[in-house]
Amino acid sequence: MKLTERQKAIMEYIREYIQEYTMPPTIREITEEFGFKSPKATQDHLKSLHNKGYIIKEDGIARGIKIVHKNFLPKSKDAGIPILGAVAAGSTILAEENLDGYFSLKDLYGKSKDLFALRIRGDSMIYANINDGDVVIVRKAKSLNNGEIGVVIINGEATVKKFMFRKNKIKLIPENSNYEPIEVIPGKDDFKIAGKVVGVHRVIK
């Protein structure tokens, strides 16, 4: 159900208050913010917002307002980029009513302490859609399965390659036919796996 302009303003105030103070405002604070003559006007607006499915109001609790509608959910300072729905080329969806959550690296990949990022230099992985200038998101790991793309350190140099282990030999496979695989020689090469590539991010200029 659609909101009146006043109801939208109240919802925005509640959301911003929660984002700032990590708790909802009281009825008195809302009353003062909007200059209502009495708390009853605030209570009437909150009842209407509750009936429309935008909030839940717990009676008997001073700060008992909970936002439940996705368009007004409070976001942390690291909530991410707003997702405005799925779109076919040519469609126009840039409106708040189409909000479908927030794009967050933490939501996609989990705890940041397990992750690190590297900027790619070179074109040896272009067939895997990893291009020069891209940033890869890497989950820390000490091992890789065959065929997985990872960050490895060989003789002090970090590289991103596809990992293959066969017949007691390790090969680091580029995804570009202009480059040759790198064979790791046990006992000669200083080799270490740093992590598995779990995502690629690219800025389109």
PyMOL commands that place a pseudoatom at each C-alpha (Angstrom):
pseudoatom trace, name=CA, resn=MET, resi=1, chain=A, elem=C, hetatm=0, pos=[0.000, 0.000, 0.000]
pseudoatom trace, name=CA, resn=LYS, resi=2, chain=A, elem=C, hetatm=0, pos=[1.229, 3.469, -0.866]
pseudoatom trace, name=CA, resn=LEU, resi=3, chain=A, elem=C, hetatm=0, pos=[2.218, 5.962, 1.778]
pseudoatom trace, name=CA, resn=THR, resi=4, chain=A, elem=C, hetatm=0, pos=[1.240, 9.580, 2.119]
pseudoatom trace, name=CA, resn=GLU, resi=5, chain=A, elem=C, hetatm=0, pos=[4.037, 12.147, 1.928]
pseudoatom trace, name=CA, resn=ARG, resi=6, chain=A, elem=C, hetatm=0, pos=[3.834, 12.589, 5.706]
pseudoatom trace, name=CA, resn=GLN, resi=7, chain=A, elem=C, hetatm=0, pos=[4.079, 8.830, 6.262]
pseudoatom trace, name=CA, resn=LYS, resi=8, chain=A, elem=C, hetatm=0, pos=[7.104, 8.622, 3.953]
pseudoatom trace, name=CA, resn=ALA, resi=9, chain=A, elem=C, hetatm=0, pos=[8.756, 11.406, 5.935]
pseudoatom trace, name=CA, resn=ILE, resi=10, chain=A, elem=C, hetatm=0, pos=[8.089, 9.574, 9.198]
pseudoatom trace, name=CA, resn=MET, resi=11, chain=A, elem=C, hetatm=0, pos=[9.506, 6.342, 7.809]
pseudoatom trace, name=CA, resn=GLU, resi=12, chain=A, elem=C, hetatm=0, pos=[12.633, 8.152, 6.593]
pseudoatom trace, name=CA, resn=TYR, resi=13, chain=A, elem=C, hetatm=0, pos=[13.040, 9.766, 10.010]
pseudoatom trace, name=CA, resn=ILE, resi=14, chain=A, elem=C, hetatm=0, pos=[12.715, 6.421, 11.810]
pseudoatom trace, name=CA, resn=ARG, resi=15, chain=A, elem=C, hetatm=0, pos=[15.202, 4.791, 9.439]
pseudoatom trace, name=CA, resn=GLU, resi=16, chain=A, elem=C, hetatm=0, pos=[17.756, 7.596, 9.753]
pseudoatom trace, name=CA, resn=TYR, resi=17, chain=A, elem=C, hetatm=0, pos=[17.347, 7.644, 13.534]
pseudoatom trace, name=CA, resn=ILE, resi=18, chain=A, elem=C, hetatm=0, pos=[18.038, 3.898, 13.749]
pseudoatom trace, name=CA, resn=GLN, resi=19, chain=A, elem=C, hetatm=0, pos=[21.052, 4.235, 11.446]
pseudoatom trace, name=CA, resn=GLU, resi=20, chain=A, elem=C, hetatm=0, pos=[22.438, 7.010, 13.629]
pseudoatom trace, name=CA, resn=TYR, resi=21, chain=A, elem=C, hetatm=0, pos=[21.645, 5.679, 17.109]
pseudoatom trace, name=CA, resn=THR, resi=22, chain=A, elem=C, hetatm=0, pos=[21.088, 1.926, 16.484]
pseudoatom trace, name=CA, resn=MET, resi=23, chain=A, elem=C, hetatm=0, pos=[17.675, 2.120, 18.160]
pseudoatom trace, name=CA, resn=PRO, resi=24, chain=A, elem=C, hetatm=0, pos=[14.267, 3.500, 17.124]
pseudoatom trace, name=CA, resn=PRO, resi=25, chain=A, elem=C, hetatm=0, pos=[12.936, 6.878, 18.264]
pseudoatom trace, name=CA, resn=THR, resi=26, chain=A, elem=C, hetatm=0, pos=[10.282, 7.252, 20.939]
pseudoatom trace, name=CA, resn=ILE, resi=27, chain=A, elem=C, hetatm=0, pos=[6.788, 8.544, 20.216]
pseudoatom trace, name=CA, resn=ARG, resi=28, chain=A, elem=C, hetatm=0, pos=[7.736, 11.783, 21.969]
pseudoatom trace, name=CA, resn=GLU, resi=29, chain=A, elem=C, hetatm=0, pos=[10.759, 12.262, 19.729]
pseudoatom trace, name=CA, resn=ILE, resi=30, chain=A, elem=C, hetatm=0, pos=[8.688, 11.704, 16.580]
pseudoatom trace, name=CA, resn=THR, resi=31, chain=A, elem=C, hetatm=0, pos=[6.029, 14.111, 17.904]
pseudoatom trace, name=CA, resn=GLU, resi=32, chain=A, elem=C, hetatm=0, pos=[8.632, 16.816, 18.484]
pseudoatom trace, name=CA, resn=GLU, resi=33, chain=A, elem=C, hetatm=0, pos=[10.381, 16.213, 15.179]
pseudoatom trace, name=CA, resn=PHE, resi=34, chain=A, elem=C, hetatm=0, pos=[7.202, 16.752, 13.154]
pseudoatom trace, name=CA, resn=GLY, resi=35, chain=A, elem=C, hetatm=0, pos=[5.617, 19.381, 15.383]
pseudoatom trace, name=CA, resn=PHE, resi=36, chain=A, elem=C, hetatm=0, pos=[2.486, 17.394, 16.135]
pseudoatom trace, name=CA, resn=LYS, resi=37, chain=A, elem=C, hetatm=0, pos=[0.238, 18.947, 18.791]
pseudoatom trace, name=CA, resn=SER, resi=38, chain=A, elem=C, hetatm=0, pos=[-0.022, 15.708, 20.749]
pseudoatom trace, name=CA, resn=PRO, resi=39, chain=A, elem=C, hetatm=0, pos=[1.434, 12.177, 20.847]
pseudoatom trace, name=CA, resn=LYS, resi=40, chain=A, elem=C, hetatm=0, pos=[-1.922, 10.873, 19.608]
pseudoatom trace, name=CA, resn=ALA, resi=41, chain=A, elem=C, hetatm=0, pos=[-1.173, 12.215, 16.110]
pseudoatom trace, name=CA, resn=THR, resi=42, chain=A, elem=C, hetatm=0, pos=[2.076, 10.243, 16.100]
pseudoatom trace, name=CA, resn=GLN, resi=43, chain=A, elem=C, hetatm=0, pos=[0.308, 7.130, 17.376]
pseudoatom trace, name=CA, resn=ASP, resi=44, chain=A, elem=C, hetatm=0, pos=[-2.288, 7.427, 14.607]
pseudoatom trace, name=CA, resn=HIS, resi=45, chain=A, elem=C, hetatm=0, pos=[0.435, 7.620, 11.940]
pseudoatom trace, name=CA, resn=LEU, resi=46, chain=A, elem=C, hetatm=0, pos=[2.279, 4.654, 13.452]
pseudoatom trace, name=CA, resn=LYS, resi=47, chain=A, elem=C, hetatm=0, pos=[-0.938, 2.625, 13.566]
pseudoatom trace, name=CA, resn=SER, resi=48, chain=A, elem=C, hetatm=0, pos=[-1.509, 3.357, 9.891]
pseudoatom trace, name=CA, resn=LEU, resi=49, chain=A, elem=C, hetatm=0, pos=[2.093, 2.392, 9.044]
pseudoatom trace, name=CA, resn=HIS, resi=50, chain=A, elem=C, hetatm=0, pos=[1.614, -0.824, 10.997]
pseudoatom trace, name=CA, resn=ASN, resi=51, chain=A, elem=C, hetatm=0, pos=[-1.618, -1.627, 9.140]
pseudoatom trace, name=CA, resn=LYS, resi=52, chain=A, elem=C, hetatm=0, pos=[0.115, -1.009, 5.804]
pseudoatom trace, name=CA, resn=GLY, resi=53, chain=A, elem=C, hetatm=0, pos=[2.901, -3.428, 6.699]
pseudoatom trace, name=CA, resn=TYR, resi=54, chain=A, elem=C, hetatm=0, pos=[5.750, -0.959, 7.081]
pseudoatom trace, name=CA, resn=ILE, resi=55, chain=A, elem=C, hetatm=0, pos=[6.428, -1.268, 10.801]
pseudoatom trace, name=CA, resn=ILE, resi=56, chain=A, elem=C, hetatm=0, pos=[5.647, -3.373, 13.831]
pseudoatom trace, name=CA, resn=LYS, resi=57, chain=A, elem=C, hetatm=0, pos=[4.837, -1.419, 16.986]
pseudoatom trace, name=CA, resn=GLU, resi=58, chain=A, elem=C, hetatm=0, pos=[5.220, -3.237, 20.297]
pseudoatom trace, name=CA, resn=ASP, resi=59, chain=A, elem=C, hetatm=0, pos=[2.894, -1.787, 22.904]
pseudoatom trace, name=CA, resn=GLY, resi=60, chain=A, elem=C, hetatm=0, pos=[4.279, -0.873, 26.303]
pseudoatom trace, name=CA, resn=ILE, resi=61, chain=A, elem=C, hetatm=0, pos=[7.849, -0.407, 25.029]
pseudoatom trace, name=CA, resn=ALA, resi=62, chain=A, elem=C, hetatm=0, pos=[9.231, 3.133, 24.715]
pseudoatom trace, name=CA, resn=ARG, resi=63, chain=A, elem=C, hetatm=0, pos=[11.337, 2.255, 21.688]
pseudoatom trace, name=CA, resn=GLY, resi=64, chain=A, elem=C, hetatm=0, pos=[9.189, -0.526, 20.318]
pseudoatom trace, name=CA, resn=ILE, resi=65, chain=A, elem=C, hetatm=0, pos=[9.138, 0.414, 16.631]
pseudoatom trace, name=CA, resn=LYS, resi=66, chain=A, elem=C, hetatm=0, pos=[10.549, -2.118, 14.189]
pseudoatom trace, name=CA, resn=ILE, resi=67, chain=A, elem=C, hetatm=0, pos=[10.783, -1.464, 10.446]
pseudoatom trace, name=CA, resn=VAL, resi=68, chain=A, elem=C, hetatm=0, pos=[9.745, -4.500, 8.408]
pseudoatom trace, name=CA, resn=HIS, resi=69, chain=A, elem=C, hetatm=0, pos=[9.276, -3.127, 4.877]
pseudoatom trace, name=CA, resn=LYS, resi=70, chain=A, elem=C, hetatm=0, pos=[12.315, -3.735, 2.663]
pseudoatom trace, name=CA, resn=ASN, resi=71, chain=A, elem=C, hetatm=0, pos=[12.243, -0.238, 1.131]
pseudoatom trace, name=CA, resn=PHE, resi=72, chain=A, elem=C, hetatm=0, pos=[12.974, 1.369, 4.485]
pseudoatom trace, name=CA, resn=LEU, resi=73, chain=A, elem=C, hetatm=0, pos=[15.201, -1.154, 6.229]
pseudoatom trace, name=CA, resn=PRO, resi=74, chain=A, elem=C, hetatm=0, pos=[18.029, 0.633, 8.046]
pseudoatom trace, name=CA, resn=LYS, resi=75, chain=A, elem=C, hetatm=0, pos=[21.459, 0.061, 6.599]
pseudoatom trace, name=CA, resn=SER, resi=76, chain=A, elem=C, hetatm=0, pos=[24.812, 0.202, 8.298]
pseudoatom trace, name=CA, resn=LYS, resi=77, chain=A, elem=C, hetatm=0, pos=[27.528, 2.525, 7.056]
pseudoatom trace, name=CA, resn=ASP, resi=78, chain=A, elem=C, hetatm=0, pos=[28.941, -0.494, 5.212]
pseudoatom trace, name=CA, resn=ALA, resi=79, chain=A, elem=C, hetatm=0, pos=[25.635, -1.751, 3.877]
pseudoatom trace, name=CA, resn=GLY, resi=80, chain=A, elem=C, hetatm=0, pos=[26.767, -1.518, 0.279]
pseudoatom trace, name=CA, resn=ILE, resi=81, chain=A, elem=C, hetatm=0, pos=[25.221, -0.461, -3.006]
pseudoatom trace, name=CA, resn=PRO, resi=82, chain=A, elem=C, hetatm=0, pos=[21.414, -0.478, -3.428]
pseudoatom trace, name=CA, resn=ILE, resi=83, chain=A, elem=C, hetatm=0, pos=[20.087, -3.218, -5.718]
pseudoatom trace, name=CA, resn=LEU, resi=84, chain=A, elem=C, hetatm=0, pos=[17.188, -1.877, -7.768]
pseudoatom trace, name=CA, resn=GLY, resi=85, chain=A, elem=C, hetatm=0, pos=[15.924, -5.188, -9.055]
pseudoatom trace, name=CA, resn=ALA, resi=86, chain=A, elem=C, hetatm=0, pos=[16.751, -7.324, -12.074]
pseudoatom trace, name=CA, resn=VAL, resi=87, chain=A, elem=C, hetatm=0, pos=[16.589, -5.422, -15.331]
pseudoatom trace, name=CA, resn=ALA, resi=88, chain=A, elem=C, hetatm=0, pos=[16.621, -6.104, -19.056]
pseudoatom trace, name=CA, resn=ALA, resi=89, chain=A, elem=C, hetatm=0, pos=[18.580, -3.629, -21.153]
pseudoatom trace, name=CA, resn=GLY, resi=90, chain=A, elem=C, hetatm=0, pos=[16.407, -0.626, -21.897]
pseudoatom trace, name=CA, resn=SER, resi=91, chain=A, elem=C, hetatm=0, pos=[14.183, -0.869, -18.831]
pseudoatom trace, name=CA, resn=THR, resi=92, chain=A, elem=C, hetatm=0, pos=[13.939, 1.992, -16.372]
pseudoatom trace, name=CA, resn=ILE, resi=93, chain=A, elem=C, hetatm=0, pos=[13.871, 0.965, -12.713]
pseudoatom trace, name=CA, resn=LEU, resi=94, chain=A, elem=C, hetatm=0, pos=[15.762, 3.702, -10.885]
pseudoatom trace, name=CA, resn=ALA, resi=95, chain=A, elem=C, hetatm=0, pos=[13.123, 4.288, -8.236]
pseudoatom trace, name=CA, resn=GLU, resi=96, chain=A, elem=C, hetatm=0, pos=[12.989, 3.626, -4.512]
pseudoatom trace, name=CA, resn=GLU, resi=97, chain=A, elem=C, hetatm=0, pos=[9.910, 1.424, -4.966]
pseudoatom trace, name=CA, resn=ASN, resi=98, chain=A, elem=C, hetatm=0, pos=[12.112, -1.106, -6.808]
pseudoatom trace, name=CA, resn=LEU, resi=99, chain=A, elem=C, hetatm=0, pos=[14.669, -1.450, -4.027]
pseudoatom trace, name=CA, resn=ASP, resi=100, chain=A, elem=C, hetatm=0, pos=[15.587, -5.115, -3.676]
pseudoatom trace, name=CA, resn=GLY, resi=101, chain=A, elem=C, hetatm=0, pos=[18.235, -4.936, -0.974]
pseudoatom trace, name=CA, resn=TYR, resi=102, chain=A, elem=C, hetatm=0, pos=[21.881, -3.905, -0.917]
pseudoatom trace, name=CA, resn=PHE, resi=103, chain=A, elem=C, hetatm=0, pos=[24.944, -5.301, -2.657]
pseudoatom trace, name=CA, resn=SER, resi=104, chain=A, elem=C, hetatm=0, pos=[27.604, -5.926, -0.031]
pseudoatom trace, name=CA, resn=LEU, resi=105, chain=A, elem=C, hetatm=0, pos=[30.914, -7.717, -0.341]
pseudoatom trace, name=CA, resn=LYS, resi=106, chain=A, elem=C, hetatm=0, pos=[30.416, -9.107, 3.146]
pseudoatom trace, name=CA, resn=ASP, resi=107, chain=A, elem=C, hetatm=0, pos=[27.036, -10.578, 2.180]
pseudoatom trace, name=CA, resn=LEU, resi=108, chain=A, elem=C, hetatm=0, pos=[28.538, -12.174, -0.926]
pseudoatom trace, name=CA, resn=TYR, resi=109, chain=A, elem=C, hetatm=0, pos=[31.766, -13.534, 0.481]
pseudoatom trace, name=CA, resn=GLY, resi=110, chain=A, elem=C, hetatm=0, pos=[31.424, -13.725, 4.257]
pseudoatom trace, name=CA, resn=LYS, resi=111, chain=A, elem=C, hetatm=0, pos=[33.777, -12.462, 6.937]
pseudoatom trace, name=CA, resn=SER, resi=112, chain=A, elem=C, hetatm=0, pos=[36.291, -9.973, 5.623]
pseudoatom trace, name=CA, resn=LYS, resi=113, chain=A, elem=C, hetatm=0, pos=[39.055, -11.367, 7.833]
pseudoatom trace, name=CA, resn=ASP, resi=114, chain=A, elem=C, hetatm=0, pos=[39.150, -14.428, 5.532]
pseudoatom trace, name=CA, resn=LEU, resi=115, chain=A, elem=C, hetatm=0, pos=[39.428, -12.285, 2.398]
pseudoatom trace, name=CA, resn=PHE, resi=116, chain=A, elem=C, hetatm=0, pos=[41.896, -10.059, 0.620]
pseudoatom trace, name=CA, resn=ALA, resi=117, chain=A, elem=C, hetatm=0, pos=[41.941, -8.324, -2.754]
pseudoatom trace, name=CA, resn=LEU, resi=118, chain=A, elem=C, hetatm=0, pos=[44.540, -8.016, -5.480]
pseudoatom trace, name=CA, resn=ARG, resi=119, chain=A, elem=C, hetatm=0, pos=[44.638, -5.855, -8.585]
pseudoatom trace, name=CA, resn=ILE, resi=120, chain=A, elem=C, hetatm=0, pos=[45.450, -7.799, -11.740]
pseudoatom trace, name=CA, resn=ARG, resi=121, chain=A, elem=C, hetatm=0, pos=[48.327, -6.713, -13.942]
pseudoatom trace, name=CA, resn=GLY, resi=122, chain=A, elem=C, hetatm=0, pos=[48.595, -8.412, -17.313]
pseudoatom trace, name=CA, resn=ASP, resi=123, chain=A, elem=C, hetatm=0, pos=[46.375, -10.466, -19.598]
pseudoatom trace, name=CA, resn=SER, resi=124, chain=A, elem=C, hetatm=0, pos=[47.318, -14.064, -18.829]
pseudoatom trace, name=CA, resn=MET, resi=125, chain=A, elem=C, hetatm=0, pos=[43.822, -14.879, -17.424]
pseudoatom trace, name=CA, resn=ILE, resi=126, chain=A, elem=C, hetatm=0, pos=[41.560, -13.170, -19.936]
pseudoatom trace, name=CA, resn=TYR, resi=127, chain=A, elem=C, hetatm=0, pos=[39.823, -16.407, -21.032]
pseudoatom trace, name=CA, resn=ALA, resi=128, chain=A, elem=C, hetatm=0, pos=[38.627, -16.720, -17.424]
pseudoatom trace, name=CA, resn=ASN, resi=129, chain=A, elem=C, hetatm=0, pos=[37.238, -13.181, -17.729]
pseudoatom trace, name=CA, resn=ILE, resi=130, chain=A, elem=C, hetatm=0, pos=[39.944, -11.798, -15.452]
pseudoatom trace, name=CA, resn=ASN, resi=131, chain=A, elem=C, hetatm=0, pos=[41.364, -8.765, -17.204]
pseudoatom trace, name=CA, resn=ASP, resi=132, chain=A, elem=C, hetatm=0, pos=[44.166, -6.286, -16.699]
pseudoatom trace, name=CA, resn=GLY, resi=133, chain=A, elem=C, hetatm=0, pos=[43.117, -3.790, -14.022]
pseudoatom trace, name=CA, resn=ASP, resi=134, chain=A, elem=C, hetatm=0, pos=[40.453, -6.009, -12.466]
pseudoatom trace, name=CA, resn=VAL, resi=135, chain=A, elem=C, hetatm=0, pos=[40.367, -6.557, -8.725]
pseudoatom trace, name=CA, resn=VAL, resi=136, chain=A, elem=C, hetatm=0, pos=[40.067, -10.184, -7.636]
pseudoatom trace, name=CA, resn=ILE, resi=137, chain=A, elem=C, hetatm=0, pos=[38.567, -11.132, -4.286]
pseudoatom trace, name=CA, resn=VAL, resi=138, chain=A, elem=C, hetatm=0, pos=[40.525, -13.965, -2.696]
pseudoatom trace, name=CA, resn=ARG, resi=139, chain=A, elem=C, hetatm=0, pos=[39.580, -16.243, 0.172]
pseudoatom trace, name=CA, resn=LYS, resi=140, chain=A, elem=C, hetatm=0, pos=[42.612, -17.296, 2.191]
pseudoatom trace, name=CA, resn=ALA, resi=141, chain=A, elem=C, hetatm=0, pos=[43.429, -20.973, 1.687]
pseudoatom trace, name=CA, resn=LYS, resi=142, chain=A, elem=C, hetatm=0, pos=[46.377, -23.331, 1.978]
pseudoatom trace, name=CA, resn=SER, resi=143, chain=A, elem=C, hetatm=0, pos=[45.201, -25.722, -0.716]
pseudoatom trace, name=CA, resn=LEU, resi=144, chain=A, elem=C, hetatm=0, pos=[43.363, -25.692, -4.037]
pseudoatom trace, name=CA, resn=ASN, resi=145, chain=A, elem=C, hetatm=0, pos=[41.421, -28.292, -5.981]
pseudoatom trace, name=CA, resn=ASN, resi=146, chain=A, elem=C, hetatm=0, pos=[42.298, -29.065, -9.569]
pseudoatom trace, name=CA, resn=GLY, resi=147, chain=A, elem=C, hetatm=0, pos=[40.826, -26.490, -11.894]
pseudoatom trace, name=CA, resn=GLU, resi=148, chain=A, elem=C, hetatm=0, pos=[40.374, -23.818, -9.256]
pseudoatom trace, name=CA, resn=ILE, resi=149, chain=A, elem=C, hetatm=0, pos=[41.840, -20.376, -9.833]
pseudoatom trace, name=CA, resn=GLY, resi=150, chain=A, elem=C, hetatm=0, pos=[44.028, -19.219, -7.022]
pseudoatom trace, name=CA, resn=VAL, resi=151, chain=A, elem=C, hetatm=0, pos=[46.721, -16.856, -5.902]
pseudoatom trace, name=CA, resn=VAL, resi=152, chain=A, elem=C, hetatm=0, pos=[50.034, -18.621, -5.525]
pseudoatom trace, name=CA, resn=ILE, resi=153, chain=A, elem=C, hetatm=0, pos=[53.468, -17.396, -4.574]
pseudoatom trace, name=CA, resn=ILE, resi=154, chain=A, elem=C, hetatm=0, pos=[56.340, -18.938, -6.453]
pseudoatom trace, name=CA, resn=ASN, resi=155, chain=A, elem=C, hetatm=0, pos=[59.896, -17.881, -5.679]
pseudoatom trace, name=CA, resn=GLY, resi=156, chain=A, elem=C, hetatm=0, pos=[58.583, -14.756, -3.964]
pseudoatom trace, name=CA, resn=GLU, resi=157, chain=A, elem=C, hetatm=0, pos=[56.360, -13.664, -6.873]
pseudoatom trace, name=CA, resn=ALA, resi=158, chain=A, elem=C, hetatm=0, pos=[52.562, -13.702, -6.576]
pseudoatom trace, name=CA, resn=THR, resi=159, chain=A, elem=C, hetatm=0, pos=[50.502, -14.792, -9.566]
pseudoatom trace, name=CA, resn=VAL, resi=160, chain=A, elem=C, hetatm=0, pos=[46.901, -15.720, -10.348]
pseudoatom trace, name=CA, resn=LYS, resi=161, chain=A, elem=C, hetatm=0, pos=[46.586, -18.978, -12.278]
pseudoatom trace, name=CA, resn=LYS, resi=162, chain=A, elem=C, hetatm=0, pos=[44.500, -22.121, -12.612]
pseudoatom trace, name=CA, resn=PHE, resi=163, chain=A, elem=C, hetatm=0, pos=[45.858, -24.833, -10.314]
pseudoatom trace, name=CA, resn=MET, resi=164, chain=A, elem=C, hetatm=0, pos=[46.504, -28.370, -11.530]
pseudoatom trace, name=CA, resn=PHE, resi=165, chain=A, elem=C, hetatm=0, pos=[48.160, -31.245, -9.641]
pseudoatom trace, name=CA, resn=ARG, resi=166, chain=A, elem=C, hetatm=0, pos=[48.854, -34.446, -11.574]
pseudoatom trace, name=CA, resn=LYS, resi=167, chain=A, elem=C, hetatm=0, pos=[51.430, -37.219, -11.226]
pseudoatom trace, name=CA, resn=ASN, resi=168, chain=A, elem=C, hetatm=0, pos=[53.039, -35.430, -8.299]
pseudoatom trace, name=CA, resn=LYS, resi=169, chain=A, elem=C, hetatm=0, pos=[53.542, -32.323, -10.411]
pseudoatom trace, name=CA, resn=ILE, resi=170, chain=A, elem=C, hetatm=0, pos=[52.031, -28.886, -9.940]
pseudoatom trace, name=CA, resn=LYS, resi=171, chain=A, elem=C, hetatm=0, pos=[51.188, -26.803, -12.999]
pseudoatom trace, name=CA, resn=LEU, resi=172, chain=A, elem=C, hetatm=0, pos=[49.933, -23.244, -12.972]
pseudoatom trace, name=CA, resn=ILE, resi=173, chain=A, elem=C, hetatm=0, pos=[47.812, -22.802, -16.073]
pseudoatom trace, name=CA, resn=PRO, resi=174, chain=A, elem=C, hetatm=0, pos=[47.220, -19.388, -17.682]
pseudoatom trace, name=CA, resn=GLU, resi=175, chain=A, elem=C, hetatm=0, pos=[43.889, -18.675, -19.377]
pseudoatom trace, name=CA, resn=ASN, resi=176, chain=A, elem=C, hetatm=0, pos=[45.475, -17.196, -22.489]
pseudoatom trace, name=CA, resn=SER, resi=177, chain=A, elem=C, hetatm=0, pos=[47.021, -19.214, -25.309]
pseudoatom trace, name=CA, resn=ASN, resi=178, chain=A, elem=C, hetatm=0, pos=[49.826, -16.681, -25.633]
pseudoatom trace, name=CA, resn=TYR, resi=179, chain=A, elem=C, hetatm=0, pos=[51.288, -17.884, -22.329]
pseudoatom trace, name=CA, resn=GLU, resi=180, chain=A, elem=C, hetatm=0, pos=[52.855, -21.201, -21.357]
pseudoatom trace, name=CA, resn=PRO, resi=181, chain=A, elem=C, hetatm=0, pos=[51.961, -23.123, -18.168]
pseudoatom trace, name=CA, resn=ILE, resi=182, chain=A, elem=C, hetatm=0, pos=[54.311, -22.737, -15.232]
pseudoatom trace, name=CA, resn=GLU, resi=183, chain=A, elem=C, hetatm=0, pos=[55.600, -26.009, -13.832]
pseudoatom trace, name=CA, resn=VAL, resi=184, chain=A, elem=C, hetatm=0, pos=[56.565, -26.001, -10.174]
pseudoatom trace, name=CA, resn=ILE, resi=185, chain=A, elem=C, hetatm=0, pos=[59.662, -28.035, -9.463]
pseudoatom trace, name=CA, resn=PRO, resi=186, chain=A, elem=C, hetatm=0, pos=[59.578, -29.529, -5.934]
pseudoatom trace, name=CA, resn=GLY, resi=187, chain=A, elem=C, hetatm=0, pos=[62.731, -28.882, -3.986]
pseudoatom trace, name=CA, resn=LYS, resi=188, chain=A, elem=C, hetatm=0, pos=[63.802, -26.137, -6.342]
pseudoatom trace, name=CA, resn=ASP, resi=189, chain=A, elem=C, hetatm=0, pos=[60.933, -23.690, -6.409]
pseudoatom trace, name=CA, resn=ASP, resi=190, chain=A, elem=C, hetatm=0, pos=[59.698, -21.932, -3.284]
pseudoatom trace, name=CA, resn=PHE, resi=191, chain=A, elem=C, hetatm=0, pos=[55.948, -22.463, -3.643]
pseudoatom trace, name=CA, resn=LYS, resi=192, chain=A, elem=C, hetatm=0, pos=[52.990, -21.444, -1.499]
pseudoatom trace, name=CA, resn=ILE, resi=193, chain=A, elem=C, hetatm=0, pos=[49.227, -21.200, -2.026]
pseudoatom trace, name=CA, resn=ALA, resi=194, chain=A, elem=C, hetatm=0, pos=[47.813, -17.926, -0.712]
pseudoatom trace, name=CA, resn=GLY, resi=195, chain=A, elem=C, hetatm=0, pos=[44.131, -18.335, -1.514]
pseudoatom trace, name=CA, resn=LYS, resi=196, chain=A, elem=C, hetatm=0, pos=[41.291, -19.124, -3.903]
pseudoatom trace, name=CA, resn=VAL, resi=197, chain=A, elem=C, hetatm=0, pos=[39.809, -16.492, -6.222]
pseudoatom trace, name=CA, resn=VAL, resi=198, chain=A, elem=C, hetatm=0, pos=[36.109, -16.175, -5.391]
pseudoatom trace, name=CA, resn=GLY, resi=199, chain=A, elem=C, hetatm=0, pos=[35.149, -13.018, -7.246]
pseudoatom trace, name=CA, resn=VAL, resi=200, chain=A, elem=C, hetatm=0, pos=[36.176, -10.422, -9.799]
pseudoatom trace, name=CA, resn=HIS, resi=201, chain=A, elem=C, hetatm=0, pos=[35.277, -6.736, -9.687]
pseudoatom trace, name=CA, resn=ARG, resi=202, chain=A, elem=C, hetatm=0, pos=[35.657, -4.349, -12.552]
pseudoatom trace, name=CA, resn=VAL, resi=203, chain=A, elem=C, hetatm=0, pos=[34.919, -0.662, -12.986]
pseudoatom trace, name=CA, resn=ILE, resi=204, chain=A, elem=C, hetatm=0, pos=[33.459, 0.093, -16.414]
pseudoatom trace, name=CA, resn=LYS, resi=205, chain=A, elem=C, hetatm=0, pos=[34.644, 3.502, -17.532]
for i in range(1, 205): cmd.bond("trace and resi %d" % i, "trace and resi %d" % (i + 1))
show_as sticks, trace
zoom trace
